[in-house]
Amino acid sequence: MKIVKGRTQLLGVAGGLMLVIGCFSPVMSTPMGSITMMFAGNTLGRVLLIIAIVSLVLTVLGQYRYLLVTGLASLGVTGYELYQFQTQIGQLKTGGVASAVAQTLAQSVQFSWGWVPLFLGALLIMLSGALGYRR
């Protein structure tokens, strides 16, 4: 019995799993520790996890055309979060906060590898949706 029935389904499952992994991977590293999408203090990480689970369910059910929607939504949420993080760090670095300690901490904040599975997962889901849509 095959669990994955083809290349299109394999891409969808891989993309959904990459999104799940990306939700719990560090997206920012600070001197105090790493920040993940799930624990960044907002709800968009949870929304991204729900999109990943919905994408996995749609892939297993063979509803590939809807993967275009979930892939685009996950790409949009991930891009928006990246923009938000970049904007907040930029404000801290340019003196948006009067505290010298906050500016020193902002200088040491870096993006981490967790963005790679987030964007890759979204792209794989969209690719699976595009390949399945042609059928």
C-alpha positions in Angstrom: 0.0 0.0 0.0 1.4 3.3 -1.1 0.9 6.3 1.3 2.0 8.9 -1.2 0.5 8.3 -4.7 2.5 10.5 -6.9 4.9 13.4 -7.4 2.2 16.0 -6.9 1.1 14.5 -3.6 4.7 14.1 -2.5 5.4 17.8 -3.1 2.2 18.7 -1.2 3.1 16.5 1.8 6.7 17.8 1.8 5.6 21.4 1.6 3.1 20.9 4.5 5.7 19.2 6.7 8.2 21.9 5.9 5.7 24.5 7.0 5.1 22.7 10.3 8.9 22.4 10.8 9.3 26.1 10.0 6.7 27.1 12.6 8.8 25.6 15.4 12.2 26.5 13.9 14.1 29.6 15.1 13.5 32.6 12.9 15.4 35.1 15.0 18.4 34.7 17.3 18.9 37.1 20.1 21.4 37.1 23.0 18.6 35.8 25.2 17.7 32.9 23.0 15.9 32.0 19.8 12.4 33.2 18.6 10.1 30.9 16.7 7.0 31.7 14.7 4.9 29.9 17.3 6.3 31.8 20.3 6.9 35.2 18.7 4.0 36.7 20.7 1.5 37.0 17.9 -1.2 34.7 16.3 0.3 34.6 12.8 2.5 31.6 13.8 -0.6 29.7 14.8 -2.4 30.7 11.6 0.6 29.4 9.6 0.4 26.1 11.5 -3.3 25.8 10.7 -2.6 26.6 7.0 0.0 23.8 7.0 -2.4 21.3 8.6 -5.1 22.2 6.1 -2.6 21.9 3.2 -1.7 18.4 4.4 -5.3 17.4 4.7 -6.1 18.8 1.2 -3.1 16.9 -0.2 -4.1 13.6 1.3 -7.6 14.1 0.0 -6.3 14.9 -3.5 -7.8 18.4 -3.6 -4.8 20.0 -5.2 -6.4 23.1 -6.7 -7.0 24.4 -3.2 -3.3 24.1 -2.5 -2.8 27.2 -4.6 -4.9 29.2 -2.1 -3.2 27.7 1.0 0.3 28.0 -0.6 -0.3 31.7 -1.5 -1.8 32.4 2.0 1.3 30.8 3.7 3.6 32.7 1.4 1.8 35.9 2.3 1.8 35.3 6.0 5.5 34.4 6.0 6.4 37.4 3.9 4.4 39.7 6.1 6.0 38.3 9.3 9.5 38.8 7.7 8.6 42.4 6.9 7.3 43.0 10.4 10.4 41.6 12.0 12.6 43.6 9.7 10.7 46.8 10.4 10.8 46.3 14.2 14.5 45.6 14.2 15.1 48.6 12.0 13.2 50.9 14.4 15.2 49.6 17.3 18.5 50.1 15.5 17.8 53.6 14.3 16.9 54.9 17.8 13.2 54.3 17.9 13.8 53.3 21.5 15.6 55.7 23.8 17.3 53.0 25.9 20.9 52.3 25.0 20.4 48.7 26.3 17.6 48.1 23.8 19.7 49.5 20.9 22.6 47.3 21.9 20.4 44.3 22.0 18.9 45.2 18.6 22.4 45.3 17.1 22.9 41.6 18.1 19.5 40.3 16.8 19.9 38.2 13.6 17.6 36.3 11.3 18.0 32.6 11.7 17.5 29.5 9.4 13.8 29.0 10.2 12.8 31.2 7.3 14.1 28.7 4.8 11.6 25.9 5.6 8.8 28.4 5.8 9.3 29.9 2.4 10.3 26.5 0.9 7.2 24.9 2.3 5.0 27.6 0.9 6.6 27.3 -2.5 6.3 23.4 -2.5 2.6 23.7 -1.6 2.0 26.1 -4.5 4.0 23.9 -6.9 1.9 20.9 -5.9 -1.3 22.9 -6.4 -0.1 24.1 -9.8 0.8 20.5 -10.9 -2.5 19.2 -9.6 -4.5 22.0 -11.1 -3.4 20.9 -14.6 -5.0 17.5 -14.2 
